[in-house]
Amino acid sequence: MDDPAVGSPPAPAASLDLRGTPCPLNYVRSLLALERLAPGHWLQVDLDTGEPERMVSDGLRDKGHTVSVEAGAEPATVRLWVCRAG
């Protein structure tokens, strides 16, 4: 993960597979999923690399959520770990 302060997140409270989902729909779906979680709970989001990764991770950070990024299970994908802000 790119944020060493976060460490390994616990099992996510929810997960989304947004690979192949266009911007900004992937960002909107991520925000809606976070709204259903309690503060401090984790959301796992699988995305395509490039613009989807940048748009979602930057947008969620701008909203105050903690976001860590790791390589996805498939080429050209990433996995975001998002901790809902309180």
Beta strands, then each sheet from edge to edge (+ up, - down):
strand 1: 14-17
strand 2: 42-48
strand 3: 66-71
strand 4: 77-83
sheet 1: 1+ 2+ 4- 3+
end
